[in-house]
Amino acid sequence: MDLDIGLDKKTGNGSSLAGKTVYIPGMDYAGSRIFASVFKSMGVNAVPNVNSDSRTLELGSKYTSGEECLPERVTIGDFMKVVLSPEFDAEKSVFFMPVSNGPCRFGQYAPYFRLVLKRAGFDHVNVYSPSGEDGYGGLADDSITMLRKTWLCLISSDILRKMLHKVRPYEKMQGTTDKVFERAIERMEYVFSRPGRPFVQTRRDVLAALGEIRYEFSSIPADYCKERPLVGVVGEIFCRLNEFSNNDLIRHVEELGGECWLSDICEWVWYTNYEEKKNLNYAGRRYSMGMLVAKAKHFIQHRDEKMLYGVFKNEFKGYEELETEKLMDIAKKYLHPLTAIGEMILSVGKAIHLYNKGADGIIDISPFSCMNGIVSEGVYPLVSRDHDNFPIKSLYFDGSSNTSIERDLPLFMEMVRGYMNRKNKLRVYPGYFG
Ligand code: SF4
């Protein structure tokens, strides 16, 4: 059953969702938790599904055909855990499942989940699906405020995750950074869940909270030495962000002496904006109201992002991201944006960008059988050859083993260290490095 989310046009309150529980997929631990708080600010009970476990995979496999990618199995497995729990009330539950166009299986998640529900006898369960076709504008059909708060939530979760990955490898006492990260998420949950706050007020609250979070991260006793190699982590968005799906790869890289620069969530939002404008151009609507709205949205989103990142100006020195148009430009020698779409081209562009920023290697994370990883893996030898034999490794995950990490990662980290000692592109370090 499709659901009209029914936000009240004037207040943005989720009036038709009153009394219901909205379940959010747990793609990213911080992002899903904070996003659930945005719903809570509208008086809607929202639960992030961030506790994937062996039962997730068991149910994901049971209710799918075996042809689906790992992210789809994990998402469906987590949702089915909820559906099959004794306290589940179909009338009071809504599953949040955004969709996207294109050849990727992500476009099938929502209709497929409805089919799974129907076959399991739960066809009366609500599934709510905003679309990537209009840059997920449908998410806020009735409430610009909701959309803008969601954007702040995505930026904030990216910032928190980046800080975790920047500080944790250098901490003097194991576990300190994880605790600060956890507290930072809780603080953001509080800020975003406050009801009745206009957008500007929420943004002010977020900026203040980020200032405190910055202070907490910078107070962690750490030894910022320059001997640790920097490893870029790119690839399929769900698998690279979902620690359960990638067997906590980043922690393994850190244990082997590296620091990771993980591609963030907002990268995908910028890309859907880019595609929206590209499609309007193709449709001969270069000078149209649609284009005007798309550009205005881009401008506002960019301004918000700049404000929030401004709090961490010193911390992110040397970690600057590249805008989508430029990523497409540097990737087009290997994959052209007119013919290659989605994460494959983003990953290739990002790998080159990180090479230019002085990173020491790239890991491309992909679910087994995902064409994004297969295509980008096909061009990485050329990318590496053209960039000083920069080490790039594709790792595939299917939810069943840790083989890639145990067997391949130590060897790859040796290659990374070798490159680090001979590289021509030097890193710019934030001031707190010695
Ligand atoms: S990009 Fe690949 S793994 Fe991700 S949803 Fe699409 S098909 Fe699945």
Residues whose N, C-alpha, C, O or C-beta is under 5 A from the ligand:
A	BS01	SF4	C69 P71 C104 R105 F106 E236 P367 C370 M371 N372
